[in-house]
């Protein structure tokens, strides 16, 4: 693929951001037809609960540090500022308004793809943006897996046609936070982000 005017969107708790986030984002920027990238730290996730979610301002700062070397990056607080659950379809609708006429690409992990049918208005979501899935260890991305997600043949074909060709890994923010709580410096976290985590005293029991 060659560069064009697409917009790459990457949402998540980023609690904290880690090297796997950076790796897949770098690859997506290099292979998708995009010229802008928006990082969207989430607030209240409708399908996940986290009792140790760092403050919004801290996660925004971590993302600024972790992704600062990548080109054309913006860190957006859109999902953090709106009240209620952060439904992806609403985020995409807003991004469509901000970037009229430009194709949107939403980057998700294979672990999240498996519950796509639980996402709010998931059919509308698939017409608003192209979902691009990156592999995660232990999660298959096959037509048989997608058969359980209440998708049309066209939706399945489009999802299967947009899988990033990157090595799957099992890096987990949960395990990273547990390692920090044990007094470790996980190698998956950028050293500058790790320094800031320690300065703020986060993720310790």
Secondary structure, DSSP 8 states (H G I E B T S, - for coil): ----SEEEEEEE--TT--HHHHHHHHHHHHHSSEEEEEEEE-SS-TT---TT---HHHHHHHHHHHTTTSTTEEEE-HHHHSSS---HHHHHHHHHHHTTT--EEEEEEHHHHTTGGGSTTHHHHHHHSEEEEE-BTTB---HHHHGGG---HHHHHHHHT-B--S--B---HHHHHHHHHTT---TTS-HHHHHHHHHHT-S--
